[in-house]
Amino acid sequence: MQIWVENEEKGDPNANLVSRFWTGSSNDVAEVSIEAPSDQEEAISLIGLVPWILVRCSDWTMVPLENLVAASRGSDTRIAAAIGREIELSGAAFALGGGVDAVLVPGKMVDEAAKLFGDRWAKEKTATNQINPVDATITSIDGAGVGERVCIDLTRRIIEGQGAVTGSLSGKLCLMHGETISSEYVPTRPFRINAGAIHSYILMADGGTKYMSELETGDEVAIMSSYGAQENATIGRLKVESRPLLVVRFEISGEEGQTVVQQAETVRFVTPDEVAISVTEAKLGDKIRVFSDNRVRHTGIALNGEMVEK
């Protein structure tokens, strides 16, 4: 279960509970207003064609929502419902037992939604919630020769602001933005993340890590936003190719981290303001989003203890 917020500032104090700030449109969401039976049929016709359908009911009623939830079962389309009153939350959350996949609410209703959804909402967070998004400062960018980098192609699309969490140090992983931003040279690949060099760690859906050399089709990886909301996605294909690499070093509260990524304009970090910044345009002093975890890892499992990585 995801919580979306409508037309709120991204600095809202409840931002850690929010999966998406809705600004009125997104290339992965089809919005449908249901005012008549024909509108319901239009929404149902979109199932299987788009990742998300956002439903607005002018006269709130459960039947269209239940029909959409039922029709979407077993498909790749998820249902979000726009909710304006607290009394409508429980109906949306538990429609046909399983409920919708997301609710779009005003900022003042975020806490109430999180309380109501309880464990369903918590499952969308990181598995341990001990890996936290923090701001890091880039301290150096240097060439790292030619090496193997890994592009991860997912079996579904992701949106702007989302990516995989990877890096050379398991306790300091960078948010690497998906290829969801168009340029004059390369079309978007909204299913792809150019994730870094083959030796890198990557955060998995279960909260563990793997070396990227160990990844296989069918593995489930964590897809994160800059403020820590997690979704999961399945790997459909891996592209391992030799490319020029850069080593980017950064600092968090006096501690150094680093990652090795392809030298390409389509490889992007994410800033604390949720802006994607290309590694070819990044410079010393820039702030980037990093996920920090002070625990050590053994075969990808987080444990309490001490270890030095550099």
C-alpha positions in Angstrom: 0.0 0.0 0.0 1.3 3.4 -1.0 0.4 6.8 0.3 0.4 9.7 -2.3 -0.1 13.3 -1.4 -1.8 15.8 -3.6 -0.3 19.2 -4.3 1.9 19.4 -1.2 5.4 20.7 -0.7 8.0 18.1 -0.8 9.4 19.4 2.5 6.3 18.4 4.3 7.1 16.9 7.8 5.2 13.7 6.8 7.4 13.2 3.7 8.9 10.0 5.1 5.4 8.4 5.0 4.8 9.4 1.4 5.5 7.3 -1.7 4.7 10.0 -4.3 3.9 13.7 -4.4 1.2 14.1 -7.1 1.6 17.1 -9.3 -1.3 16.4 -11.7 0.3 14.1 -14.3 2.9 11.3 -14.7 3.8 9.2 -17.7 3.1 6.0 -15.7 -0.4 7.0 -14.4 -3.7 7.3 -16.3 -6.2 9.4 -14.4 -9.9 8.7 -14.8 -12.8 10.6 -13.3 -15.8 8.3 -12.8 -19.1 10.2 -13.1 -21.0 7.6 -15.1 -20.9 3.8 -15.9 -19.1 4.6 -19.2 -16.3 6.1 -17.2 -15.8 2.9 -15.3 -15.6 1.0 -18.6 -13.0 3.4 -19.8 -10.9 2.7 -16.7 -11.3 -1.0 -17.0 -10.2 -0.8 -20.6 -6.8 0.7 -19.5 -6.0 -2.3 -17.2 -2.9 -4.1 -18.6 -1.9 -1.1 -20.7 -0.6 1.3 -18.0 1.3 0.8 -14.7 -1.2 2.8 -12.6 -4.8 4.0 -12.9 -5.7 6.9 -10.6 -9.5 6.9 -10.0 -11.5 10.0 -8.9 -15.2 9.6 -8.1 -17.2 12.7 -8.1 -19.9 11.1 -5.9 -17.9 8.7 -3.8 -19.2 5.1 -4.1 -17.5 1.8 -3.5 -18.9 -0.2 -6.4 -16.7 1.2 -9.2 -13.6 1.0 -7.1 -14.4 -2.6 -6.2 -15.0 -3.4 -9.8 -11.6 -1.9 -10.8 -9.8 -3.7 -8.0 -11.4 -7.0 -9.1 -10.5 -6.4 -12.8 -6.9 -5.5 -12.1 -6.2 -8.7 -10.1 -3.5 -10.7 -11.8 -2.5 -7.8 -14.1 0.5 -5.5 -14.0 -1.8 -2.5 -13.5 -2.2 -1.0 -10.0 -5.1 1.1 -8.7 -4.8 4.3 -6.8 -7.9 6.1 -5.4 -8.2 9.8 -4.7 -9.6 10.3 -1.2 -10.9 13.6 0.1 -12.4 12.5 3.5 -11.1 10.3 6.3 -14.4 8.3 6.3 -13.5 7.1 2.8 -10.1 5.7 3.7 -11.2 2.4 5.1 -13.4 1.6 2.2 -10.5 2.1 -0.2 -8.0 0.3 1.9 -10.0 -2.8 2.2 -12.1 -2.9 -1.0 -12.8 -6.6 -1.7 -10.5 -7.5 1.2 -7.2 -6.5 -0.4 -8.0 -2.9 -1.2 -6.4 -0.5 -3.7 -2.6 -0.3 -4.2 -2.4 3.4 -3.3 -4.5 6.3 -1.9 -4.1 9.9 -3.0 -4.8 12.1 0.0 -4.4 15.7 1.2 -1.3 16.3 3.4 -3.4 16.6 6.5 -4.6 13.0 6.1 -1.2 11.3 5.7 -0.9 10.3 9.4 -4.4 8.9 9.5 -3.8 6.9 6.4 -0.6 5.4 7.7 -2.3 4.4 11.0 -5.2 2.8 9.2 -3.2 0.8 6.8 -0.8 -0.4 9.5 1.1 -3.5 8.3 0.0 -3.1 4.7 1.7 0.3 4.5 4.8 -0.9 6.4 5.4 -3.6 3.8 6.2 -0.9 1.3 9.0 0.4 3.4 12.5 -1.1 3.4 12.6 -4.5 5.0 14.6 -3.5 8.0 14.2 0.3 7.8 17.7 0.6 9.2 19.1 1.9 5.9 18.4 5.6 5.8 18.6 8.3 3.1 21.1 11.0 4.0 22.9 13.8 2.1 26.4 13.3 0.9 28.9 15.8 -0.5 31.0 14.8 -3.6 34.7 15.3 -2.8 36.3 13.9 -6.0 35.5 12.6 -9.4 38.3 10.6 -11.2 38.7 8.3 -14.1 38.7 4.6 -13.3 39.7 3.1 -16.6 37.6 0.7 -18.6 35.6 -1.9 -16.8 32.3 -3.8 -16.8 29.2 -1.9 -15.9 25.7 -3.4 -15.3 22.5 -2.1 -16.8 19.4 -3.6 -15.0 16.3 -3.9 -17.1 13.2 -4.4 -15.0 10.0 -6.1 -15.9 8.0 -2.9 -15.2 8.5 0.8 -15.6 9.7 3.1 -12.9 9.1 6.9 -12.6 11.2 10.0 -12.2 12.8 10.2 -8.8 13.2 6.4 -8.4 16.2 4.2 -8.9 18.3 1.4 -7.5 20.6 1.8 -4.5 24.2 0.7 -5.3 27.8 1.4 -4.5 31.2 0.1 -3.6 30.6 0.2 0.2 27.7 -1.7 1.6 27.0 0.9 4.2 27.0 3.9 1.9 25.0 3.2 -1.3 24.1 5.8 -3.8 20.6 6.3 -5.3 21.1 5.7 -9.1 18.3 7.2 -11.1 16.4 5.2 -13.7 16.7 6.1 -17.4 13.3 7.9 -17.3 14.6 11.3 -18.5 14.7 12.1 -22.2 17.6 13.7 -23.9 18.2 14.9 -27.5 20.5 11.9 -28.1 18.9 9.0 -26.3 15.2 8.1 -25.8 14.0 7.1 -22.4 14.3 3.6 -21.1 11.8 3.8 -18.2 12.5 0.1 -17.3 16.3 0.5 -17.1 18.8 1.6 -14.4 22.5 2.0 -15.3 23.5 0.8 -11.9 27.3 0.9 -11.7 30.4 -1.3 -12.0 30.0 -5.1 -11.7 31.8 -5.3 -8.3 29.1 -3.0 -6.7 26.6 -3.9 -4.1 22.9 -3.4 -4.8 20.1 -3.3 -2.3 17.6 -6.1 -2.8 13.8 -6.2 -2.1 14.3 -8.1 1.2 16.7 -5.6 2.6 19.8 -7.7 1.9 22.5 -6.9 -0.6 24.1 -8.7 -3.5 27.1 -8.1 -5.6 25.9 -7.1 -9.1 27.9 -9.9 -10.5 25.5 -12.3 -8.7 22.3 -10.9 -10.1 20.0 -13.0 -12.2 16.8 -12.6 -14.2 14.0 -13.1 -11.7 15.8 -11.5 -8.8 13.8 -8.8 -7.0 15.5 -5.5 -6.3 14.5 -2.5 -4.1 13.4 0.6 -6.0 13.8 3.6 -3.8 12.8 7.3 -3.8 15.1 9.9 -2.4 13.0 10.1 0.8 13.1 6.4 1.4 9.9 5.0 0.0 10.5 1.5 -1.3 8.8 -0.4 -4.1 10.1 -3.7 -5.5 10.8 -4.7 -9.1 11.8 -7.9 -10.8 14.9 -8.1 -13.1 14.0 -9.1 -16.7 17.4 -8.7 -18.2 21.0 -7.7 -17.3 23.4 -6.0 -19.8 27.0 -6.3 -18.8 29.3 -4.3 -21.1 32.8 -2.8 -21.0 32.6 1.0 -20.7 34.7 3.9 -19.4 34.2 4.3 -15.7 34.4 7.1 -13.1 35.1 6.7 -9.4 33.0 9.2 -7.4 34.0 9.8 -3.8 31.7 11.5 -1.3 31.6 12.4 2.4 28.9 11.8 5.0 29.5 13.4 8.4 33.2 13.0 8.1 33.1 9.4 6.7 34.1 8.7 3.1 32.1 6.6 0.6 32.6 5.9 -3.1 31.0 4.4 -6.1 32.2 3.4 -9.6 29.8 4.2 -12.4 29.9 4.5 -16.2 31.0 7.8 -17.6 27.8 8.7 -19.5 25.2 11.5 -19.4 22.4 9.0 -18.8 24.0 7.9 -15.5 22.4 10.1 -12.9 22.6 10.6 -9.1 19.7 12.2 -7.2 20.0 15.4 -5.2 18.3 16.1 -1.8 15.8 18.2 -3.8 14.9 15.1 -5.9 16.6 16.4 -9.0 18.5 13.9 -11.2 22.0 15.1 -11.9 24.2 13.4 -14.6 27.5 12.1 -13.5 29.1 13.9 -16.4 27.7 17.2 -15.0 28.4 16.6 -11.3 31.1 18.6 -9.6 32.9 18.8 -6.3 30.7 20.1 -3.6 27.4 18.8 -5.1 25.0 17.1 -2.7 23.7 13.7 -3.6 21.3 11.2 -1.9 23.0 8.2 -0.3 21.5 5.4 1.8 23.5 4.9 4.9 23.7 1.7 7.1 26.2 1.3 9.9 25.7 -2.5 10.2 28.2 -5.0 8.6 27.0 -7.5 6.0 27.8 -11.2 5.6 26.6 -12.8 2.4 24.4 -9.7 2.0 22.7 -10.1 5.4 23.0 -7.1 7.7 24.6 -7.8 11.1 25.6 -5.7 14.1 29.4 -5.5 14.2 32.4 -3.6 12.8 34.0 -3.7 9.4 36.2 -1.3 7.5 35.5 -0.8 3.7 37.4 1.8 1.6 
